[in-house]
């Protein structure tokens, strides 16, 4: 089984519209899991705009002042587990 993650919108009739096209070569049935944000709950995948903008500004300041590090060095000492492929 292959997994594809994307976002979508549910309209007032309960119909689901994907935000982007998925690359499917032939019509087929699929399984769908819908994760909805409860009222008053924050979306854990959504970074507030001001926080995102400040991160971009900080990154630009560091780049313009030469505070850079080789990409290969950034991963030193990080133990990352690889996710299983679907």
Secondary structure, 3 states (H helix, E strand, C coil): CCCCCCCEEECCCCCEEECCCCCCCCCCCCCCCCCCCCCCCCCCCCCCHHHHHHHHHHHHHHHHCCCCCCHHHHCCCCCCCCCCCC
